[in-house]
Amino acid sequence: MIRIPCPFCGPRDHAEFSYGGDGSITYPALDAPLEAWHDAVFLRVNICGRQVETWQHVHGCRLWLKVERDTMSHEIYSVTPADPALAKVLEGGE
Amino acid sequence: MTRFSGWNVLWQGMTGQKGWSRQWRDPQPKSHYDVIIVGGGLHGLATAYYLASNHGIRNIAVLEKSWLGGGNAGRNTTIVRSNYARPGNREFYEHSLKLWENLSHDLNYNVMFSQRSHIALLHSPGAIDGAARNYNTMRLTGTPDAEIWDLDRLKQAVPHLNYAPDARFPIMGAAVQTRAGTARHDAVAWGYARAADQLGVDIVQNCGVTGIVREAGRITALETPRGRITAGKIGFSVAGNTSRLWTMAGLGRLPIESHKLQAFVSEPLKPLLDQVVVFGMGGSHFYISQSDKGGMVFGGDLDWYKSYAQRGNLPIVQDVAEAAMSVMPCLGRVKLLRHWAGVVDMSMDGSHFICRTPLDNLYLNTGWNYGGFKASPASGWWFADLIANDRPAPMIANFDLKRFERGLQIDERGAGPDPKLHG
């Protein structure tokens, strides 16, 4: 069982979370060319090792999180709210 | 190498089983081959066999990073079926099933193919209508044995399911393919290896690819722990690790994610279940058959998150156990014997790729998602055809990497571009 340290709720079993997928994707603007959308929707680097991904704490605070995880060892390196503004507030910024 | 026959088995039985020769050679890799297949799984071995037998190419090597049958070839639930309804898939899997039907004779190796029926349980009128639509499509397009069963017929064939009126998911009928069934996974690997070896194919175990030498638009050589090997043509056929090899070749991104699929086998029981039974309702998924040794072989969903680790997680064990209890409550006190996880290349539409690549002499076979086992004969057949003739046959014309750019998704489940949902 992977334990994910939720920034609001503390460490919880991964079964409380829903997996969102590759967190490194930046979706293009709505009027971006089709190729840009094709790449964002369909293509993946599919890293074996450390990757950024999104998880939602559905059975807790329901926050979307960015989780840095090793896809081979399942070690978790960092967890932050996916919303950058919220992440900043939690870190004690503005 | 000794050819298997009734006479041979009898003779060896009378002379102490001492006359059997080894099943395939253990050759030193040569410095050059006409074709190198990377990946000694079922698909890679089948490709090498059909390259040699169908296309007369003999200077072939199969490079396997560990031992034959150690990867996904030995990490599956051995189910063979062709009940696919989408154009492209249905012809492909039906061709595969036809090859399965004659595989033991073709390879002179008993792959223990057993056409014991594949029974998908239905729990609502809507599900029955949906299955009837798909199965009618199959009957009209070359899969003659697709049937919809009512409850009486199902009860007669499979008496041990939970038919109670207070069942969590009361059963209303079933979608059945009677020519579907199971085969012995190890025997398929060994059979293809032995038959390919007999035709001169070098099967090189413990020989993973550690580097790829490229010049302009071609691969010129593969680096391995057993030296540098050059090849005219190269085929990638490495379930679970395609992206790593793709990156090694400097080729960027693929419509693939590596996910993990668990499976289970119980202690051996007396004959209990004579078919493959599949249950899927909402978020619950379960399939089960009984091996010839008596073990109940079963599984459920993917682990829901990306992973390269060949080990599973406990929430899925619980999910599968719950589903088992709702479908076959008689399994409640049966002990689990083993439990394993394989890494599968999940694609963006749940269908596979057998295609050329941006490099002239590199060919790709990947994206078998949840169910590559049943596909292995046709996969090898058509991958060999592609490599030998350098053009996709109509059978695999749409299984290329560019299909999403053309707006085509061959999406059997209708789940959309989310790999973890194509289970």
Chai-1 contact restraints between the chains, C-beta under 6 A:
chainA,res_idxA,chainB,res_idxB,connection_type,confidence,min_distance_angstrom,max_distance_angstrom,comment,restraint_id
A,M1,B,L314,contact,1.0,0.0,6.0,A-B,restraint_1
A,A15,B,P315,contact,1.0,0.0,6.0,A-B,restraint_2
A,Y19,B,W304,contact,1.0,0.0,6.0,A-B,restraint_3
A,Y19,B,Y305,contact,1.0,0.0,6.0,A-B,restraint_4
A,H38,B,E405,contact,1.0,0.0,6.0,A-B,restraint_5
A,V41,B,P417,contact,1.0,0.0,6.0,A-B,restraint_6
A,F42,B,P255,contact,1.0,0.0,6.0,A-B,restraint_7
A,F42,B,M348,contact,1.0,0.0,6.0,A-B,restraint_8
A,F42,B,F404,contact,1.0,0.0,6.0,A-B,restraint_9
A,F42,B,P417,contact,1.0,0.0,6.0,A-B,restraint_10
A,L43,B,R253,contact,1.0,0.0,6.0,A-B,restraint_11
A,L43,B,P255,contact,1.0,0.0,6.0,A-B,restraint_12
A,R44,B,R253,contact,1.0,0.0,6.0,A-B,restraint_13
A,R44,B,E257,contact,1.0,0.0,6.0,A-B,restraint_14
A,V45,B,R253,contact,1.0,0.0,6.0,A-B,restraint_15
A,N46,B,S243,contact,1.0,0.0,6.0,A-B,restraint_16
A,N46,B,I256,contact,1.0,0.0,6.0,A-B,restraint_17
A,N46,B,E257,contact,1.0,0.0,6.0,A-B,restraint_18
A,N46,B,S258,contact,1.0,0.0,6.0,A-B,restraint_19
A,C48,B,R244,contact,1.0,0.0,6.0,A-B,restraint_20
A,C48,B,Y308,contact,1.0,0.0,6.0,A-B,restraint_21
A,T71,B,K306,contact,1.0,0.0,6.0,A-B,restraint_22
A,T71,B,S307,contact,1.0,0.0,6.0,A-B,restraint_23
A,T71,B,Y308,contact,1.0,0.0,6.0,A-B,restraint_24
A,M72,B,Y308,contact,1.0,0.0,6.0,A-B,restraint_25
A,M72,B,A309,contact,1.0,0.0,6.0,A-B,restraint_26
